[in-house]
Amino acid sequence: MTRSPNPRTRKACVMGYRVAYSRSPLIHNHWLRELGLQGAYELMDIAPEAFGGFFRNLAGRGYVGGNITTPHKDAAFRLVDDREGAAEAIGAVNTVWYEGDRLVGGNTDYLGFLANLDESASASGDHGPAVVIGAGGAARAVVYALLERGWNVAVVNRTPAKADALVERFGRRVTAHPLAGLERLLPQARLLANATSLGAIGQPSLEIDLKLLHRDAVVCDFNYVPLKPPLLRAAELRGLRIADGLGMLMHQAVPGFARWFGKRPRVTPGLRSLLEADIRAKTGTSIGAGSSTGG
């Protein structure tokens, strides 16, 4: 006899394409077990042409919400019924849930960035200026987070027009600079954030002379494969505070879990050890390059 699904079992998922490397199922299912909750978090690999139909019928497929990762974030931003203020300001949706029958989009990347910054680098009382490398969705989340904390932000990007777009989006406390301007910016910076894939496995390295940074600066990197990208290794050698991509990944997952499953989980050393062991086991085999915004 076939058993009917338990109506108390809540399901969420991460939606991406060719994202078998995602650590989100590992994180959320760990929390479900730890908190003794009935539920499931699944990985759904969806081709771009099929995403809209899948996404707009999440409830019909038994899901209470989920995360969105590469390459579906722009589509999700367009397709939700409502967006929270942060998601609207950042221009990206990475977490969705239902309020009644309306699908709401939020952005937890900026929350994960700030929570990890405070926990890893004790940076809650720090002030800018900050330098952010990159101008994509991850960079927009970092810029928004830093502006919320009162920092001034210099955005450095290989394509000047993309950096200029962040200035247009966020206003006068953000300035745009070419890569050639990085050395001039570093001596004044109190935070340096790499919001690109540079330094991840399979990507070119990010060559920066950290001797130029102030000794009290914090260095952040969204990449978590390898666990400690070259930029963070160099920062540690300089005695600088660091905030890594794995910490951001764990912390950005907290708000979504709380919405879907009704309890707020904790980021613990045990969860970090679980993720580190999984990454180490798969590094050098078929692993994809991971970042804290890529699930």
C-alpha positions as a Markdown table, in Angstrom:
| # | Residue | x | y | z |
|---|---|---|---|---|
| 1 | Met | 0.0 | 0.0 | 0.0 |
| 2 | Thr | 1.3 | 3.4 | -0.9 |
| 3 | Arg | 1.7 | 5.8 | 2.0 |
| 4 | Ser | 0.3 | 9.3 | 1.6 |
| 5 | Pro | 2.9 | 12.1 | 2.1 |
| 6 | Asn | 2.9 | 13.4 | 5.7 |
| 7 | Pro | 1.2 | 16.8 | 5.6 |
| 8 | Arg | 3.5 | 18.0 | 8.3 |
| 9 | Thr | 6.6 | 17.4 | 6.2 |
| 10 | Arg | 7.8 | 20.6 | 4.7 |
| 11 | Lys | 10.1 | 20.7 | 1.6 |
| 12 | Ala | 12.4 | 23.3 | 0.2 |
| 13 | Cys | 15.0 | 23.1 | -2.5 |
| 14 | Val | 17.9 | 24.8 | -4.3 |
| 15 | Met | 17.3 | 25.5 | -8.0 |
| 16 | Gly | 20.2 | 25.8 | -10.4 |
| 17 | Tyr | 21.6 | 24.3 | -13.5 |
| 18 | Arg | 24.7 | 22.0 | -13.4 |
| 19 | Val | 25.1 | 22.7 | -9.7 |
| 20 | Ala | 25.7 | 19.2 | -8.3 |
| 21 | Tyr | 28.4 | 20.8 | -6.2 |
| 22 | Ser | 25.9 | 22.7 | -4.1 |
| 23 | Arg | 26.4 | 22.4 | -0.4 |
| 24 | Ser | 22.9 | 23.8 | 0.5 |
| 25 | Pro | 21.3 | 20.4 | 0.8 |
| 26 | Leu | 24.1 | 19.4 | 3.2 |
| 27 | Ile | 23.5 | 22.5 | 5.3 |
| 28 | His | 19.7 | 22.4 | 5.5 |
| 29 | Asn | 19.4 | 18.7 | 6.0 |
| 30 | His | 21.9 | 18.8 | 8.8 |
| 31 | Trp | 19.8 | 21.5 | 10.5 |
| 32 | Leu | 16.6 | 19.4 | 10.1 |
| 33 | Arg | 18.3 | 16.4 | 11.8 |
| 34 | Glu | 19.8 | 18.6 | 14.5 |
| 35 | Leu | 16.5 | 20.3 | 15.3 |
| 36 | Gly | 14.5 | 17.1 | 15.1 |
| 37 | Leu | 12.2 | 18.5 | 12.4 |
| 38 | Gln | 10.3 | 16.6 | 9.7 |
| 39 | Gly | 11.2 | 18.0 | 6.4 |
| 40 | Ala | 13.5 | 17.8 | 3.4 |
| 41 | Tyr | 15.7 | 20.1 | 1.3 |
| 42 | Glu | 16.5 | 18.9 | -2.2 |
| 43 | Leu | 18.7 | 19.9 | -5.1 |
| 44 | Met | 16.7 | 20.6 | -8.3 |
| 45 | Asp | 18.9 | 20.8 | -11.5 |
| 46 | Ile | 16.7 | 22.7 | -14.0 |
| 47 | Ala | 17.6 | 23.8 | -17.5 |
| 48 | Pro | 17.0 | 27.5 | -18.2 |
| 49 | Glu | 14.2 | 26.9 | -20.6 |
| 50 | Ala | 12.3 | 24.8 | -17.9 |
| 51 | Phe | 12.9 | 27.1 | -15.0 |
| 52 | Gly | 10.0 | 29.5 | -15.3 |
| 53 | Gly | 7.4 | 26.7 | -15.3 |
| 54 | Phe | 9.0 | 24.9 | -12.4 |
| 55 | Phe | 9.5 | 28.1 | -10.4 |
| 56 | Arg | 6.0 | 29.4 | -10.7 |
| 57 | Asn | 4.5 | 26.1 | -9.5 |
| 58 | Leu | 6.7 | 25.5 | -6.5 |
| 59 | Ala | 3.7 | 25.0 | -4.2 |
| 60 | Gly | 2.1 | 22.6 | -6.6 |
| 61 | Arg | 5.3 | 20.5 | -6.4 |
| 62 | Gly | 5.1 | 20.4 | -2.7 |
| 63 | Tyr | 7.7 | 23.1 | -1.9 |
| 64 | Val | 7.3 | 25.9 | 0.7 |
| 65 | Gly | 10.1 | 27.8 | -0.9 |
| 66 | Gly | 13.8 | 27.5 | -1.8 |
| 67 | Asn | 17.0 | 29.0 | -2.9 |
| 68 | Ile | 18.0 | 30.2 | -6.4 |
| 69 | Thr | 21.5 | 29.9 | -7.8 |
| 70 | Thr | 23.3 | 30.0 | -11.1 |
| 71 | Pro | 22.0 | 30.8 | -13.7 |
| 72 | His | 18.4 | 31.4 | -12.5 |
| 73 | Lys | 18.7 | 34.5 | -10.2 |
| 74 | Asp | 17.8 | 37.1 | -12.8 |
| 75 | Ala | 14.7 | 35.0 | -13.9 |
| 76 | Ala | 13.7 | 34.5 | -10.2 |
| 77 | Phe | 13.9 | 38.3 | -9.7 |
| 78 | Arg | 11.5 | 38.9 | -12.5 |
| 79 | Leu | 9.1 | 36.0 | -11.7 |
| 80 | Val | 8.3 | 36.5 | -8.0 |
| 81 | Asp | 5.0 | 38.1 | -7.0 |
| 82 | Asp | 6.7 | 40.4 | -4.4 |
| 83 | Arg | 10.2 | 41.4 | -3.4 |
| 84 | Glu | 11.5 | 42.4 | 0.0 |
| 85 | Gly | 13.2 | 45.8 | 0.1 |
| 86 | Ala | 16.8 | 44.4 | 0.2 |
| 87 | Ala | 16.2 | 42.2 | -2.8 |
| 88 | Glu | 14.8 | 45.2 | -4.7 |
| 89 | Ala | 17.7 | 47.4 | -3.8 |
| 90 | Ile | 20.3 | 44.7 | -4.6 |
| 91 | Gly | 18.6 | 43.6 | -7.8 |
| 92 | Ala | 18.9 | 39.9 | -7.0 |
| 93 | Val | 16.7 | 37.2 | -5.4 |
| 94 | Asn | 18.3 | 34.1 | -3.9 |
| 95 | Thr | 15.6 | 33.0 | -1.4 |
| 96 | Val | 11.9 | 32.6 | -1.9 |
| 97 | Trp | 8.9 | 31.7 | 0.3 |
| 98 | Tyr | 5.2 | 31.9 | 0.3 |
| 99 | Glu | 3.1 | 34.5 | 2.1 |
| 100 | Gly | -0.4 | 33.2 | 1.5 |
| 101 | Asp | -0.4 | 32.3 | -2.2 |
| 102 | Arg | 2.1 | 34.9 | -3.2 |
| 103 | Leu | 5.7 | 34.0 | -3.9 |
| 104 | Val | 8.0 | 36.5 | -2.2 |
| 105 | Gly | 11.7 | 37.0 | -3.1 |
| 106 | Gly | 14.4 | 38.0 | -0.7 |
| 107 | Asn | 18.2 | 38.3 | -0.6 |
| 108 | Thr | 20.1 | 36.7 | 2.2 |
| 109 | Asp | 23.6 | 37.1 | 0.8 |
| 110 | Tyr | 24.0 | 40.5 | 2.4 |
| 111 | Leu | 22.8 | 39.1 | 5.8 |
| 112 | Gly | 25.2 | 36.2 | 5.5 |
| 113 | Phe | 28.1 | 38.6 | 4.6 |
| 114 | Leu | 27.4 | 40.8 | 7.7 |
| 115 | Ala | 26.9 | 37.9 | 10.1 |
| 116 | Asn | 30.1 | 36.2 | 9.0 |
| 117 | Leu | 32.0 | 39.5 | 9.1 |
| 118 | Asp | 30.9 | 40.0 | 12.7 |
| 119 | Glu | 31.6 | 36.5 | 13.8 |
| 120 | Ser | 34.9 | 35.8 | 12.0 |
| 121 | Ala | 36.5 | 39.2 | 12.1 |
| 122 | Ser | 34.8 | 41.1 | 14.9 |
| 123 | Ala | 34.1 | 43.9 | 12.5 |
| 124 | Ser | 30.7 | 45.2 | 13.8 |
| 125 | Gly | 32.4 | 48.4 | 15.0 |
| 126 | Asp | 34.7 | 48.9 | 12.0 |
| 127 | His | 34.1 | 51.8 | 9.5 |
| 128 | Gly | 35.2 | 52.3 | 5.9 |
| 129 | Pro | 36.4 | 53.0 | 3.4 |
| 130 | Ala | 36.0 | 49.6 | 1.8 |
| 131 | Val | 37.1 | 48.2 | -1.5 |
| 132 | Val | 34.9 | 45.6 | -3.3 |
| 133 | Ile | 36.3 | 43.7 | -6.3 |
| 134 | Gly | 33.6 | 42.8 | -8.8 |
| 135 | Ala | 30.3 | 44.2 | -9.9 |
| 136 | Gly | 28.0 | 41.3 | -10.2 |
| 137 | Gly | 25.2 | 40.0 | -7.9 |
| 138 | Ala | 27.7 | 39.1 | -5.1 |
| 139 | Ala | 29.3 | 42.5 | -5.2 |
| 140 | Arg | 25.9 | 44.3 | -5.1 |
| 141 | Ala | 25.0 | 42.3 | -2.0 |
| 142 | Val | 28.3 | 43.3 | -0.3 |
| 143 | Val | 27.9 | 47.0 | -1.3 |
| 144 | Tyr | 24.4 | 47.1 | 0.1 |
| 145 | Ala | 25.5 | 45.4 | 3.3 |
| 146 | Leu | 28.4 | 47.8 | 3.8 |
| 147 | Leu | 26.2 | 50.9 | 3.1 |
| 148 | Glu | 23.8 | 49.6 | 5.7 |
| 149 | Arg | 26.7 | 49.7 | 8.2 |
| 150 | Gly | 27.7 | 53.3 | 7.2 |
| 151 | Trp | 30.8 | 52.5 | 5.1 |
| 152 | Asn | 31.9 | 54.3 | 1.9 |
| 153 | Val | 32.6 | 51.8 | -0.8 |
| 154 | Ala | 35.0 | 51.8 | -3.8 |
| 155 | Val | 34.0 | 49.3 | -6.5 |
| 156 | Val | 36.8 | 48.0 | -8.6 |
| 157 | Asn | 36.0 | 46.1 | -11.8 |
| 158 | Arg | 37.6 | 45.0 | -15.0 |
| 159 | Thr | 34.7 | 46.4 | -17.0 |
| 160 | Pro | 34.2 | 50.1 | -15.9 |
| 161 | Ala | 30.6 | 50.3 | -17.1 |
| 162 | Lys | 29.5 | 47.6 | -14.7 |
| 163 | Ala | 31.2 | 49.4 | -11.8 |
| 164 | Asp | 29.5 | 52.6 | -12.9 |
| 165 | Ala | 26.1 | 50.8 | -12.8 |
| 166 | Leu | 26.6 | 50.1 | -9.0 |
| 167 | Val | 27.2 | 53.9 | -8.5 |
| 168 | Glu | 24.0 | 54.6 | -10.3 |
| 169 | Arg | 22.2 | 52.0 | -8.2 |
| 170 | Phe | 23.5 | 52.9 | -4.8 |
| 171 | Gly | 24.4 | 56.6 | -4.9 |
| 172 | Arg | 27.1 | 58.9 | -3.9 |
| 173 | Arg | 28.8 | 56.8 | -1.2 |
| 174 | Val | 29.9 | 54.4 | -3.9 |
| 175 | Thr | 32.6 | 55.1 | -6.3 |
| 176 | Ala | 33.7 | 53.2 | -9.4 |
| 177 | His | 37.3 | 52.4 | -10.3 |
| 178 | Pro | 39.3 | 50.4 | -12.9 |
| 179 | Leu | 41.6 | 47.6 | -11.8 |
| 180 | Ala | 44.5 | 49.9 | -12.4 |
| 181 | Gly | 43.3 | 52.1 | -9.5 |
| 182 | Leu | 43.4 | 49.3 | -6.9 |
| 183 | Glu | 46.9 | 50.1 | -5.6 |
| 184 | Arg | 45.9 | 53.7 | -5.0 |
| 185 | Leu | 42.8 | 52.6 | -3.0 |
| 186 | Leu | 44.3 | 49.9 | -0.8 |
| 187 | Pro | 46.3 | 52.1 | 1.7 |
| 188 | Gln | 43.1 | 53.8 | 2.9 |
| 189 | Ala | 40.9 | 50.7 | 2.9 |
| 190 | Arg | 39.8 | 49.0 | 6.1 |
| 191 | Leu | 38.0 | 46.2 | 4.3 |
| 192 | Leu | 38.9 | 44.4 | 1.0 |
| 193 | Ala | 36.3 | 42.0 | -0.4 |
| 194 | Asn | 36.7 | 39.7 | -3.4 |
| 195 | Ala | 33.2 | 39.2 | -4.9 |
| 196 | Thr | 34.5 | 37.5 | -8.0 |
| 197 | Ser | 35.4 | 33.9 | -8.8 |
| 198 | Leu | 39.1 | 34.8 | -9.1 |
| 199 | Gly | 41.0 | 32.5 | -6.8 |
| 200 | Ala | 38.6 | 29.6 | -6.9 |
| 201 | Ile | 39.6 | 26.2 | -8.2 |
| 202 | Gly | 39.8 | 26.3 | -12.0 |
| 203 | Gln | 39.9 | 30.1 | -12.1 |
| 204 | Pro | 42.8 | 32.6 | -12.5 |
| 205 | Ser | 44.3 | 33.8 | -9.2 |
| 206 | Leu | 43.7 | 37.2 | -7.8 |
| 207 | Glu | 47.1 | 39.0 | -7.6 |
| 208 | Ile | 47.0 | 41.8 | -5.0 |
| 209 | Asp | 49.9 | 43.2 | -2.9 |
| 210 | Leu | 48.4 | 43.1 | 0.5 |
| 211 | Lys | 51.4 | 45.0 | 2.0 |
| 212 | Leu | 49.6 | 48.1 | 0.9 |
| 213 | Leu | 46.6 | 47.4 | 3.2 |
| 214 | His | 46.3 | 48.9 | 6.6 |
| 215 | Arg | 47.2 | 46.5 | 9.4 |
| 216 | Asp | 43.7 | 46.7 | 10.8 |
| 217 | Ala | 42.0 | 45.9 | 7.6 |
| 218 | Val | 39.7 | 42.8 | 7.1 |
| 219 | Val | 40.0 | 40.7 | 4.0 |
| 220 | Cys | 36.9 | 38.8 | 2.7 |
| 221 | Asp | 36.5 | 36.2 | -0.1 |
| 222 | Phe | 33.3 | 34.8 | -1.3 |
| 223 | Asn | 35.0 | 31.6 | -2.7 |
| 224 | Tyr | 35.1 | 28.5 | -0.5 |
| 225 | Val | 36.7 | 26.0 | -2.9 |
| 226 | Pro | 39.6 | 25.8 | -2.0 |
| 227 | Leu | 38.6 | 26.4 | 1.6 |
| 228 | Lys | 41.2 | 29.1 | 2.0 |
| 229 | Pro | 41.7 | 30.8 | -1.4 |
| 230 | Pro | 45.2 | 32.4 | -2.0 |
| 231 | Leu | 43.9 | 35.9 | -1.1 |
| 232 | Leu | 42.9 | 34.7 | 2.4 |
| 233 | Arg | 46.2 | 32.7 | 2.8 |
| 234 | Ala | 48.2 | 35.9 | 2.0 |
| 235 | Ala | 46.1 | 37.9 | 4.4 |
| 236 | Glu | 46.7 | 35.5 | 7.2 |
| 237 | Leu | 50.4 | 35.7 | 6.6 |
| 238 | Arg | 50.2 | 39.5 | 6.9 |
| 239 | Gly | 48.4 | 39.1 | 10.2 |
| 240 | Leu | 45.1 | 40.5 | 8.9 |
| 241 | Arg | 41.6 | 39.5 | 9.9 |
| 242 | Ile | 39.7 | 37.3 | 7.4 |
| 243 | Ala | 36.1 | 36.3 | 6.7 |
| 244 | Asp | 35.9 | 33.3 | 4.4 |
| 245 | Gly | 33.3 | 32.2 | 1.8 |
| 246 | Leu | 32.2 | 29.1 | 3.8 |
| 247 | Gly | 31.2 | 31.2 | 6.7 |
| 248 | Met | 29.1 | 33.4 | 4.4 |
| 249 | Leu | 27.5 | 30.4 | 2.9 |
| 250 | Met | 26.4 | 29.0 | 6.2 |
| 251 | His | 25.1 | 32.3 | 7.6 |
| 252 | Gln | 23.2 | 33.2 | 4.4 |
| 253 | Ala | 21.3 | 29.9 | 4.8 |
| 254 | Val | 19.9 | 30.8 | 8.2 |
| 255 | Pro | 17.1 | 33.2 | 7.3 |
| 256 | Gly | 15.7 | 30.9 | 4.6 |
| 257 | Phe | 15.6 | 27.9 | 6.9 |
| 258 | Ala | 13.8 | 29.9 | 9.6 |
| 259 | Arg | 11.1 | 30.9 | 7.1 |
| 260 | Trp | 10.6 | 27.4 | 5.6 |
| 261 | Phe | 10.8 | 25.3 | 8.7 |
| 262 | Gly | 9.8 | 27.6 | 11.5 |
| 263 | Lys | 12.9 | 27.4 | 13.7 |
| 264 | Arg | 16.1 | 29.5 | 13.5 |
| 265 | Pro | 19.2 | 27.2 | 13.2 |
| 266 | Arg | 22.7 | 28.0 | 14.5 |
| 267 | Val | 25.9 | 28.1 | 12.6 |
| 268 | Thr | 28.2 | 25.8 | 14.6 |
| 269 | Pro | 31.7 | 24.4 | 14.5 |
| 270 | Gly | 30.1 | 21.0 | 13.8 |
| 271 | Leu | 28.4 | 22.3 | 10.7 |
| 272 | Arg | 31.6 | 23.8 | 9.5 |
| 273 | Ser | 33.5 | 20.6 | 10.1 |
| 274 | Leu | 30.9 | 18.7 | 8.1 |
| 275 | Leu | 31.2 | 21.0 | 5.1 |
| 276 | Glu | 35.0 | 21.2 | 5.3 |
| 277 | Ala | 35.2 | 17.4 | 5.2 |
| 278 | Asp | 32.9 | 17.2 | 2.2 |
| 279 | Ile | 34.9 | 19.8 | 0.3 |
| 280 | Arg | 38.2 | 18.2 | 1.1 |
| 281 | Ala | 36.9 | 14.8 | 0.0 |
| 282 | Lys | 35.8 | 16.1 | -3.3 |
| 283 | Thr | 38.4 | 18.7 | -4.1 |
| 284 | Gly | 40.5 | 17.6 | -7.1 |
| 285 | Thr | 37.8 | 15.3 | -8.4 |
| 286 | Ser | 34.5 | 16.4 | -10.0 |
| 287 | Ile | 33.9 | 19.4 | -7.7 |
| 288 | Gly | 32.7 | 22.7 | -9.1 |
| 289 | Ala | 34.0 | 26.0 | -8.0 |
| 290 | Gly | 31.9 | 27.2 | -5.1 |
| 291 | Ser | 31.1 | 30.6 | -3.8 |
| 292 | Ser | 28.8 | 31.7 | -0.9 |
| 293 | Thr | 26.3 | 33.0 | -3.4 |
| 294 | Gly | 26.3 | 29.8 | -5.5 |
| 295 | Gly | 24.7 | 27.5 | -3.0 |
